[in-house]
């Protein structure tokens, strides 16, 4: 497992409440945030891979 580094993130109270509403007993807010980051990175990287350069067509 990769070494973890601390980062601090500020979110407004409403976002924090929405996240906490999704957590179940024993869930970790930190783990929820890490998973959200992973999902965003995977989605963005997949989007980058799906960008096709424009093709030239013969008229």
One Martini backbone bead per residue (centre of mass of N, CA, C, O) as a GRO file, in nm:
protein
   59
    1UNK     BB    1   0.099   0.035   0.020
    2UNK     BB    2   0.072   0.352   0.007
    3UNK     BB    3   0.168   0.629   0.127
    4UNK     BB    4   0.031   0.861   0.341
    5UNK     BB    5  -0.103   1.192   0.308
    6UNK     BB    6  -0.173   1.497   0.431
    7UNK     BB    7  -0.489   1.667   0.386
    8UNK     BB    8  -0.674   1.966   0.368
    9UNK     BB    9  -1.037   2.017   0.373
   10UNK     BB   10  -1.283   2.244   0.276
   11UNK     BB   11  -1.631   2.244   0.364
   12UNK     BB   12  -1.938   2.285   0.367
   13UNK     BB   13  -2.186   2.195   0.575
   14UNK     BB   14  -2.376   2.063   0.363
   15UNK     BB   15  -2.173   1.864   0.241
   16UNK     BB   16  -2.102   1.717   0.500
   17UNK     BB   17  -2.389   1.619   0.557
   18UNK     BB   18  -2.428   1.456   0.294
   19UNK     BB   19  -2.203   1.261   0.354
   20UNK     BB   20  -2.289   1.161   0.637
   21UNK     BB   21  -2.564   1.043   0.530
   22UNK     BB   22  -2.400   0.800   0.376
   23UNK     BB   23  -2.307   0.696   0.631
   24UNK     BB   24  -2.221   0.430   0.826
   25UNK     BB   25  -2.157   0.240   1.064
   26UNK     BB   26  -1.797   0.270   1.068
   27UNK     BB   27  -1.749   0.479   0.881
   28UNK     BB   28  -1.524   0.681   0.687
   29UNK     BB   29  -1.463   0.993   0.586
   30UNK     BB   30  -1.182   0.955   0.465
   31UNK     BB   31  -1.258   0.716   0.281
   32UNK     BB   32  -1.472   0.861   0.119
   33UNK     BB   33  -1.280   1.073   0.001
   34UNK     BB   34  -1.080   0.880  -0.133
   35UNK     BB   35  -1.290   0.747  -0.322
   36UNK     BB   36  -1.375   1.006  -0.467
   37UNK     BB   37  -1.099   1.066  -0.584
   38UNK     BB   38  -1.060   0.804  -0.741
   39UNK     BB   39  -1.308   0.835  -0.923
   40UNK     BB   40  -1.224   1.103  -1.054
   41UNK     BB   41  -0.954   1.013  -1.171
   42UNK     BB   42  -1.063   0.782  -1.345
   43UNK     BB   43  -1.258   0.954  -1.514
   44UNK     BB   44  -1.053   1.160  -1.626
   45UNK     BB   45  -0.862   0.949  -1.754
   46UNK     BB   46  -1.076   0.826  -1.941
   47UNK     BB   47  -1.145   1.086  -2.092
   48UNK     BB   48  -0.862   1.131  -2.208
   49UNK     BB   49  -0.864   0.851  -2.370
   50UNK     BB   50  -1.141   0.942  -2.542
   51UNK     BB   51  -0.988   1.155  -2.699
   52UNK     BB   52  -1.027   1.243  -3.023
   53UNK     BB   53  -0.889   1.340  -3.283
   54UNK     BB   54  -0.933   1.503  -3.545
   55UNK     BB   55  -1.053   1.430  -3.860
   56UNK     BB   56  -0.982   1.399  -4.189
   57UNK     BB   57  -1.158   1.488  -4.481
   58UNK     BB   58  -1.255   1.414  -4.794
   59UNK     BB   59  -1.415   1.605  -5.061
   0.00000   0.00000   0.00000
